[in-house]
Amino acid sequence: MFTGIVRERARITSVEPRGEGLLLRVAVEATADGLAPGDSVAVNGVCLTAERTDAGELAFWAGSETLSRTTLAGLQAGGEVNLEPALRAGDPLGGHLVQGHVDAVGRVRRVELEGEGARVWFDAPDQVLRYCAEKGSVTVDGVSLTVAALDDDGFAVALVPFTLDATTLGALGERDEVNLEADVLAKYVERLLSSTRR
């Protein structure tokens, strides 16, 4: 379980094919503290298991199922990813409950500058959009965000300068793809309501 509060924007050192998946290595500063092999880390919102936690570097393997449902297959050495270690008992819940189970890949429709911040519109499939509500929560590339507006094809978020600087979202441009995770609480509500109608 995660919170969508990114711990670190990390640089990818290598992406290597391995079997039907790929081995991803990233250079880190703060994220490796206290991590051990086998621990979970959200990488651009995707829950992965750390295979190696050497000083200054983390390594992850992503299988074919993960690659088919996320943007990880498009990562390249030199790029950056958002990292968040799993929530520990007693940690503050600064964002919202995030599973690291990507629901769908979305696409940037447009980026509108608003002073030092930005409003970003994302086109999203129905399996995400149906759970979105204005002022509700959504996760984009592992970042917990508030839905600022909705239309039939997607949603907008308002990004403050800190988020633009501390995450990879500040580098997004039109047509870029992102990992989307809907608020899990909305899914549970839908499930409960559907079961009461039977």
Backbone bond lengths (Angstrom), bond angles and torsions (degrees), N, CA, C in turn:
res aa  C-N    CA-C-N  psi(-1)  N-CA   C-N-CA  omega(-1)  CA-C   N-CA-C  phi
1 M - - - 1.460 - - 1.525 108.95 -
2 F 1.329 116.50 142.75 1.459 123.15 -177.67 1.527 108.99 -131.17
3 T 1.339 115.71 178.75 1.461 119.75 -179.95 1.526 113.22 -119.73
4 G 1.329 116.86 -10.90 1.455 119.38 -176.55 1.517 113.25 80.48
5 I 1.335 117.00 11.87 1.467 121.58 173.94 1.522 107.35 -99.54
6 V 1.318 116.46 104.46 1.461 121.76 -173.64 1.522 110.41 -65.43
7 R 1.328 115.74 129.75 1.462 121.11 177.86 1.526 111.84 -81.22
8 E 1.336 114.45 -35.17 1.467 117.47 -173.27 1.522 111.11 -159.42
9 R 1.317 115.19 142.73 1.456 121.86 169.70 1.524 105.68 -96.15
10 A 1.321 116.80 112.13 1.463 120.82 -170.54 1.524 111.30 -112.89
11 R 1.338 115.23 148.72 1.461 120.89 -179.81 1.523 110.52 -91.31
12 I 1.318 115.47 136.31 1.462 121.95 178.81 1.533 108.73 -77.69
13 T 1.324 116.15 125.61 1.469 119.57 179.29 1.524 111.66 -93.81
14 S 1.342 117.66 -31.51 1.465 119.23 177.10 1.524 110.17 -160.92
15 V 1.324 114.34 151.65 1.463 122.98 173.48 1.523 106.05 -132.93
16 E 1.344 116.84 112.61 1.460 120.93 -173.55 1.528 110.25 -124.14
17 P 1.339 117.63 130.93 1.467 119.56 174.18 1.531 109.74 -60.80
18 R 1.342 116.10 138.81 1.460 120.76 175.65 1.520 108.15 -147.27
19 G 1.328 115.96 111.28 1.453 120.17 -174.45 1.517 109.53 61.17
20 E 1.345 116.56 -130.77 1.459 120.73 178.37 1.522 111.76 -92.29
21 G 1.321 116.54 5.77 1.456 120.52 -178.92 1.513 111.68 -123.32
22 L 1.325 115.00 -153.41 1.465 119.33 176.69 1.523 109.89 -144.29
23 L 1.325 114.53 152.47 1.455 122.14 176.30 1.519 107.51 -102.87
24 L 1.314 115.11 123.21 1.466 122.31 -176.30 1.518 109.07 -111.63
25 R 1.326 116.66 126.96 1.461 121.20 176.27 1.525 108.79 -118.55
26 V 1.328 115.45 135.66 1.463 120.23 179.72 1.521 110.03 -131.57
27 A 1.324 115.56 142.39 1.465 121.76 175.64 1.522 108.18 -85.26
28 V 1.335 116.59 131.00 1.459 120.65 -175.35 1.521 110.70 -130.49
29 E 1.331 113.96 161.62 1.460 120.65 173.91 1.522 109.27 -115.73
30 A 1.340 117.17 -67.88 1.466 120.25 -174.00 1.521 113.65 -89.04
31 T 1.324 117.67 -30.45 1.460 120.52 -169.01 1.520 113.65 -63.51
32 A 1.325 118.66 -31.48 1.465 121.26 -175.83 1.526 112.69 -71.66
33 D 1.325 118.18 -16.55 1.462 120.78 -177.55 1.526 111.10 -58.16
34 G 1.309 116.42 120.79 1.458 121.17 176.24 1.512 114.69 80.32
35 L 1.339 118.90 -0.67 1.460 120.85 179.92 1.524 110.86 -86.82
36 A 1.324 115.72 148.89 1.457 122.13 176.05 1.521 108.31 -131.88
37 P 1.328 118.27 157.34 1.463 119.45 175.25 1.534 110.44 -53.29
38 G 1.323 115.78 135.06 1.463 121.31 -176.78 1.505 113.93 101.14
39 D 1.331 117.48 -14.42 1.457 120.58 178.77 1.531 110.71 -74.56
40 S 1.322 115.58 153.06 1.461 121.58 179.44 1.524 111.13 -91.49
41 V 1.322 115.12 140.20 1.461 122.22 177.27 1.528 107.31 -138.91
42 A 1.321 117.22 135.35 1.461 121.09 173.86 1.525 108.49 -83.97
43 V 1.329 116.31 120.55 1.458 123.12 179.11 1.523 107.30 -112.96
44 N 1.322 116.35 107.12 1.472 121.55 -172.29 1.530 110.73 52.42
45 G 1.337 115.05 37.68 1.455 120.44 176.30 1.516 114.96 86.64
46 V 1.328 118.24 1.02 1.458 122.87 -179.65 1.522 109.01 -103.35
47 C 1.320 117.61 122.41 1.456 121.32 179.00 1.521 109.53 -72.34
48 L 1.337 116.02 115.54 1.460 122.31 178.44 1.521 109.61 -124.68
49 T 1.326 115.91 157.45 1.457 121.86 178.21 1.517 109.33 -96.25
50 A 1.326 116.53 128.07 1.464 120.80 178.35 1.527 109.17 -71.39
51 E 1.345 117.33 120.02 1.458 120.95 177.39 1.517 111.06 -85.73
52 R 1.322 114.89 -38.06 1.470 120.03 177.94 1.518 108.10 -133.12
53 T 1.326 115.25 142.64 1.463 120.70 179.94 1.523 109.00 -131.02
54 D 1.338 115.25 48.31 1.460 119.66 178.71 1.520 109.97 -64.15
55 A 1.333 115.63 157.14 1.461 120.04 178.38 1.526 109.72 -56.37
56 G 1.302 115.71 120.25 1.461 120.57 175.90 1.508 115.32 85.48
57 E 1.346 118.84 -1.80 1.458 119.40 -179.43 1.527 110.74 -150.19
58 L 1.325 115.59 140.34 1.458 122.55 172.58 1.520 108.24 -118.73
59 A 1.342 115.78 146.71 1.459 120.66 177.84 1.520 109.01 -127.06
60 F 1.335 115.74 138.69 1.460 122.79 -178.67 1.522 109.42 -135.91
61 W 1.330 116.20 147.57 1.457 120.79 171.89 1.513 108.18 -111.75
62 A 1.322 115.60 131.04 1.460 121.81 177.60 1.519 108.05 -115.38
63 G 1.343 116.73 123.28 1.456 121.49 -178.52 1.508 113.49 -81.97
64 S 1.325 115.45 176.81 1.462 121.03 -174.46 1.530 112.08 -63.24
65 E 1.339 117.67 -36.15 1.464 120.45 178.41 1.521 110.67 -61.80
66 T 1.329 116.44 -46.08 1.465 121.26 178.64 1.524 110.99 -62.52
67 L 1.324 116.29 -44.03 1.461 120.19 -177.71 1.525 111.45 -65.04
68 S 1.337 117.18 -32.06 1.470 120.14 -177.99 1.522 112.32 -76.07
69 R 1.329 118.14 -18.87 1.462 120.96 -174.37 1.532 113.89 -112.66
70 T 1.322 117.49 1.26 1.464 121.03 -177.06 1.520 110.40 -135.47
71 T 1.322 115.72 -176.32 1.467 120.87 177.87 1.524 112.71 -92.78
72 L 1.332 118.11 3.44 1.467 120.09 -172.76 1.525 113.40 -62.41
73 A 1.327 118.07 -28.72 1.464 119.98 -179.57 1.525 111.98 -63.23
74 G 1.314 117.21 -21.95 1.461 120.87 -179.00 1.517 114.92 -91.31
75 L 1.340 117.26 1.93 1.469 119.54 -179.60 1.524 111.03 -69.79
76 Q 1.334 114.99 147.04 1.457 120.75 179.83 1.515 109.92 -135.56
77 A 1.336 115.56 151.40 1.459 120.86 176.49 1.527 109.48 -56.97
78 G 1.325 115.24 136.76 1.459 120.96 -177.89 1.510 112.94 97.56
79 G 1.343 116.96 -18.99 1.456 120.47 176.02 1.520 111.12 -77.50
80 E 1.319 115.64 -179.91 1.464 120.22 -179.26 1.523 110.83 -126.02
81 V 1.333 115.13 152.72 1.454 122.01 176.86 1.520 109.64 -133.78
82 N 1.334 115.43 155.00 1.459 121.33 174.09 1.524 108.87 -87.77
83 L 1.332 117.07 132.94 1.463 121.37 -179.96 1.523 110.66 -121.13
84 E 1.349 114.73 139.55 1.456 120.83 171.49 1.530 108.85 -145.47
85 P 1.334 118.36 121.06 1.466 119.34 174.50 1.524 110.08 -69.67
86 A 1.336 115.70 160.58 1.460 120.48 -178.37 1.522 111.22 -62.24
87 L 1.326 114.70 148.63 1.459 122.42 178.51 1.530 109.86 -64.18
88 R 1.323 116.44 134.03 1.465 121.65 177.03 1.517 109.06 -109.74
89 A 1.319 115.62 154.18 1.466 120.06 178.56 1.518 109.88 -54.98
90 G 1.326 116.13 129.26 1.462 120.97 179.97 1.512 114.29 94.25
91 D 1.349 117.84 -12.69 1.467 120.07 177.83 1.528 109.58 -69.87
92 P 1.333 117.46 147.91 1.467 119.50 177.10 1.525 110.52 -69.84
93 L 1.315 116.30 142.76 1.464 122.19 177.25 1.523 107.30 -98.79
94 G 1.322 115.19 82.31 1.454 120.16 -173.24 1.518 114.23 -80.44
95 G 1.334 117.16 -22.93 1.459 120.00 -179.12 1.515 110.22 -107.43
96 H 1.342 116.68 -112.02 1.461 121.91 172.18 1.519 107.37 -144.75
97 L 1.318 117.95 171.17 1.460 120.90 -178.09 1.527 110.21 -69.30
98 V 1.323 115.05 120.66 1.460 122.72 -177.11 1.527 107.92 -123.76
99 Q 1.318 117.62 131.13 1.456 121.09 -178.20 1.520 113.80 -88.79
100 G 1.326 117.32 -25.13 1.463 119.19 -173.13 1.519 111.52 81.60
101 H 1.347 116.72 16.03 1.461 122.98 176.71 1.523 107.74 -106.58
102 V 1.308 116.08 100.12 1.466 121.65 -174.25 1.529 110.00 -66.03
103 D 1.319 116.18 129.63 1.462 121.49 179.34 1.521 112.14 -84.03
104 A 1.322 116.55 -35.11 1.469 120.07 -176.67 1.528 109.25 -169.65
105 V 1.314 114.06 165.25 1.464 121.19 173.23 1.522 107.83 -97.86
106 G 1.331 116.28 130.27 1.456 121.70 176.53 1.513 110.20 -109.81
107 R 1.326 115.35 175.71 1.466 120.11 -178.04 1.526 109.78 -135.66
108 V 1.326 116.62 139.23 1.455 121.26 177.71 1.527 109.30 -68.70
109 R 1.334 115.43 123.91 1.464 120.82 177.09 1.523 110.45 -85.57
110 R 1.345 115.40 -48.42 1.462 119.28 176.95 1.526 109.51 -163.37
111 V 1.332 114.08 158.60 1.463 122.50 177.57 1.518 107.68 -121.00
112 E 1.339 116.22 122.52 1.464 121.21 -179.92 1.525 108.64 -114.62
113 L 1.315 117.00 120.08 1.456 120.44 177.68 1.519 109.53 -72.29
114 E 1.337 115.47 136.64 1.467 122.28 178.36 1.522 108.04 -132.27
115 G 1.338 115.95 88.66 1.460 119.89 -175.04 1.519 109.07 63.73
116 E 1.340 117.66 -124.75 1.466 121.25 177.96 1.523 111.41 -87.47
117 G 1.317 117.65 -7.13 1.457 121.76 179.40 1.516 110.97 -103.83
118 A 1.335 115.37 -166.18 1.463 120.06 179.74 1.518 109.63 -153.82
119 R 1.319 115.50 149.50 1.464 122.46 171.16 1.519 106.37 -109.20
120 V 1.316 116.03 124.39 1.467 120.71 -177.30 1.520 108.74 -118.14
121 W 1.333 115.63 127.66 1.461 122.16 176.32 1.521 108.91 -99.14
122 F 1.330 115.62 134.22 1.458 122.07 177.79 1.524 109.92 -119.27
123 D 1.317 117.06 133.84 1.450 120.61 168.13 1.522 106.73 -82.09
124 A 1.336 116.68 133.39 1.454 121.17 -175.21 1.517 110.37 -136.79
125 P 1.333 117.70 145.05 1.465 120.28 176.58 1.522 111.14 -72.89
126 D 1.310 115.42 166.52 1.465 120.62 -174.97 1.518 112.86 -61.76
127 Q 1.354 118.13 -31.41 1.463 119.00 -177.86 1.528 112.95 -66.04
128 V 1.323 117.48 -12.32 1.466 121.99 171.65 1.520 110.09 -105.13
129 L 1.325 115.85 -46.51 1.464 121.06 -172.97 1.524 112.43 -61.51
130 R 1.310 117.78 -32.34 1.472 120.67 -178.26 1.523 112.25 -64.18
131 Y 1.334 117.14 -21.12 1.469 121.26 -179.79 1.524 112.82 -100.19
132 C 1.311 117.09 0.92 1.466 120.27 -178.44 1.524 110.54 -88.49
133 A 1.314 115.09 139.84 1.462 122.00 175.83 1.520 107.50 -139.15
134 E 1.320 116.02 144.83 1.457 119.10 178.36 1.523 110.00 -58.33
135 K 1.316 116.14 130.49 1.468 126.26 -174.99 1.529 112.76 74.01
136 G 1.334 116.97 6.09 1.453 120.75 173.64 1.518 110.70 -86.22
137 S 1.332 116.23 -179.00 1.464 121.17 -175.88 1.526 111.87 -103.33
138 V 1.324 114.64 148.38 1.460 122.55 174.06 1.528 106.88 -149.86
139 T 1.319 115.80 153.08 1.466 119.80 178.70 1.521 109.33 -112.77
140 V 1.341 116.79 127.68 1.456 122.93 178.60 1.522 108.33 -121.79
141 D 1.329 117.57 116.50 1.463 122.85 -176.80 1.531 111.92 49.03
142 G 1.335 115.41 38.80 1.459 120.66 176.34 1.505 115.48 86.17
143 V 1.319 117.83 3.08 1.469 121.94 -177.74 1.523 109.41 -103.48
144 S 1.331 117.49 124.02 1.461 122.27 176.08 1.524 109.26 -72.30
145 L 1.336 115.92 122.37 1.457 120.94 -176.52 1.524 110.43 -133.82
146 T 1.330 115.06 160.34 1.453 122.14 177.25 1.526 109.24 -102.06
147 V 1.320 116.33 131.54 1.462 120.97 177.88 1.524 108.59 -69.76
148 A 1.332 116.36 120.23 1.464 121.14 -178.05 1.519 112.61 -93.22
149 A 1.325 116.49 -28.30 1.470 120.54 -179.37 1.518 108.74 -160.82
150 L 1.332 115.33 158.32 1.464 121.95 -179.08 1.521 110.24 -135.26
151 D 1.331 116.72 149.66 1.458 120.87 165.38 1.520 107.31 -141.79
152 D 1.324 117.81 -170.59 1.460 120.48 -173.91 1.520 113.51 -67.45
153 D 1.321 117.64 -20.73 1.466 120.78 -173.58 1.523 114.66 -111.86
154 G 1.332 117.18 -11.40 1.452 117.33 -176.59 1.509 113.10 -178.51
155 F 1.314 114.44 -160.42 1.466 120.93 -176.61 1.519 109.70 -144.96
156 A 1.338 114.28 162.54 1.465 120.87 177.64 1.508 109.74 -119.50
157 V 1.332 115.89 150.23 1.460 122.74 172.66 1.520 107.87 -127.91
158 A 1.327 116.01 149.56 1.467 121.37 176.54 1.524 107.48 -104.18
159 L 1.315 117.22 119.53 1.461 122.26 -176.42 1.521 110.40 -102.61
160 V 1.325 115.74 126.15 1.467 121.41 178.19 1.524 108.47 -82.19
161 P 1.340 117.93 161.61 1.461 120.53 -178.22 1.528 113.97 -54.52
162 F 1.345 118.37 -37.82 1.468 120.20 -179.42 1.525 110.82 -61.32
163 T 1.323 117.16 -44.94 1.466 120.84 179.91 1.517 111.17 -64.64
164 L 1.314 117.20 -40.36 1.458 120.81 178.49 1.523 111.16 -61.42
165 D 1.334 117.04 -35.01 1.464 121.43 -177.63 1.524 112.61 -84.99
166 A 1.329 117.46 -37.81 1.467 121.49 -171.49 1.520 113.88 -87.82
167 T 1.323 118.27 -10.53 1.466 121.90 -179.23 1.523 109.81 -128.34
168 T 1.320 114.96 175.51 1.467 120.00 178.81 1.530 112.60 -78.38
169 L 1.339 117.23 -5.98 1.466 119.60 -176.32 1.522 112.55 -65.52
170 G 1.326 117.41 -24.29 1.456 120.53 178.88 1.519 113.76 -66.48
171 A 1.329 116.90 -16.71 1.468 120.75 -178.86 1.521 112.84 -99.40
172 L 1.338 117.64 3.01 1.462 120.01 -177.04 1.526 112.07 -68.49
173 G 1.323 114.93 143.02 1.453 121.66 174.92 1.520 110.03 -132.50
174 E 1.307 116.63 171.20 1.459 120.97 -178.60 1.513 111.48 -54.91
175 R 1.330 115.81 136.23 1.461 126.67 177.34 1.524 113.34 77.54
176 D 1.317 118.96 -1.17 1.468 119.66 174.08 1.525 109.44 -64.57
177 E 1.322 116.60 143.81 1.454 121.54 179.29 1.524 111.10 -95.70
178 V 1.328 115.52 145.71 1.463 121.30 -177.94 1.532 109.60 -138.20
179 N 1.326 115.67 154.95 1.455 121.73 174.72 1.525 109.31 -83.93
180 L 1.332 116.39 132.49 1.455 121.43 -179.07 1.520 110.40 -119.75
181 E 1.328 115.76 136.30 1.461 121.27 172.11 1.517 108.93 -131.97
182 A 1.327 115.48 122.53 1.463 120.38 178.07 1.523 109.99 -74.41
183 D 1.306 115.51 161.06 1.468 121.64 178.98 1.527 109.42 -64.21
184 V 1.328 116.49 120.73 1.465 120.57 -177.02 1.522 111.93 -62.86
185 L 1.325 118.10 -28.83 1.467 120.24 179.33 1.524 110.91 -63.31
186 A 1.327 116.94 -36.40 1.469 120.09 178.31 1.521 110.52 -65.34
187 K 1.326 116.96 -34.91 1.467 120.30 178.86 1.523 110.58 -66.64
188 Y 1.321 116.18 -41.51 1.467 119.45 179.34 1.532 111.30 -65.53
189 V 1.326 116.28 -39.08 1.469 119.39 178.21 1.527 110.03 -62.03
190 E 1.330 116.67 -44.99 1.460 119.98 178.98 1.523 110.75 -60.40
191 R 1.335 116.79 -43.02 1.460 120.93 -179.31 1.532 111.28 -63.37
192 L 1.315 116.12 -43.75 1.461 119.95 179.42 1.527 111.64 -64.14
193 L 1.329 116.68 -42.95 1.464 120.07 179.68 1.517 111.80 -65.10
194 S 1.328 116.92 -39.27 1.463 119.90 -179.58 1.529 111.35 -67.62
195 S 1.341 116.18 -33.96 1.471 119.10 -179.29 1.533 111.61 -72.93
196 T 1.327 117.35 -27.97 1.464 119.50 179.44 1.513 112.34 -77.23
197 R 1.332 117.57 -16.77 1.465 120.97 -179.13 1.532 111.71 -85.34
198 R 1.312 117.45 -10.25 1.465 120.38 -176.71 1.512 112.06 -76.45
